[in-house]
Amino acid sequence: MTRVAVPRRAAVALATLAAATALLLTGCTPGATAKPTGTADDATVKDMQQKLDDAESAAAQADADATQNN
């Protein structure tokens, strides 16, 4: 495999562009603040909690099954 010579200036420019893009996409620019756009109602919170409980139960059951099979 041959090594490709990339001018240092081009490499720095590409790295800078990649970093700036990442900052813009994540909202990590100077002065950025987190502002929630909405609120979850009680039913949504309960539904999400139920799904989390179900997932934890399924994981515990899978762990128990794996322990029995070994």
C-alpha positions in Angstrom: 0.0 0.0 0.0 1.4 3.4 -0.9 1.1 6.4 1.2 -0.7 9.4 -0.3 1.0 12.7 0.3 -1.6 15.3 1.4 -0.5 18.9 1.8 -0.5 19.9 5.5 -2.6 22.9 4.8 -5.3 20.8 3.1 -5.3 18.3 6.0 -5.7 21.2 8.6 -8.5 22.7 6.5 -10.3 19.4 6.3 -10.0 18.8 10.1 -11.2 22.3 10.8 -14.2 21.8 8.5 -15.1 18.5 10.1 -14.9 20.0 13.6 -17.0 23.0 12.6 -19.6 20.8 11.0 -19.8 18.6 14.2 -20.2 21.7 16.3 -23.0 23.1 14.2 -24.8 19.8 14.0 -24.7 19.3 17.7 -25.5 22.9 18.6 -22.3 23.3 20.5 -21.5 26.8 19.2 -20.6 29.6 21.5 -23.7 31.0 23.1 -25.8 28.0 22.4 -28.4 27.2 25.0 -30.7 24.2 25.5 -34.3 25.1 25.1 -36.9 22.4 25.3 -39.5 22.8 22.6 -42.3 21.0 24.4 -43.3 19.1 27.5 -44.2 15.5 28.0 -47.6 14.9 29.5 -48.2 12.5 32.3 -49.5 9.8 30.0 -46.4 9.9 27.8 -44.2 9.7 30.9 -46.1 6.7 32.2 -46.0 5.0 28.7 -42.2 5.5 28.5 -41.8 4.2 32.1 -43.8 1.1 31.2 -41.7 0.4 28.1 -38.5 0.8 30.2 -39.9 -1.6 32.8 -40.8 -4.1 30.1 -37.4 -3.9 28.6 -35.7 -4.4 31.9 -37.9 -7.4 32.7 -37.1 -8.9 29.3 -33.4 -8.4 29.8 -33.6 -10.0 33.2 -35.5 -13.0 31.8 -33.0 -13.4 28.9 -30.2 -13.3 31.5 -31.9 -16.0 33.6 -32.5 -18.1 30.5 -28.9 -17.8 29.4 -27.7 -18.8 32.9 -29.9 -21.9 32.8 -28.7 -22.9 29.4 -25.0 -22.7 30.4 
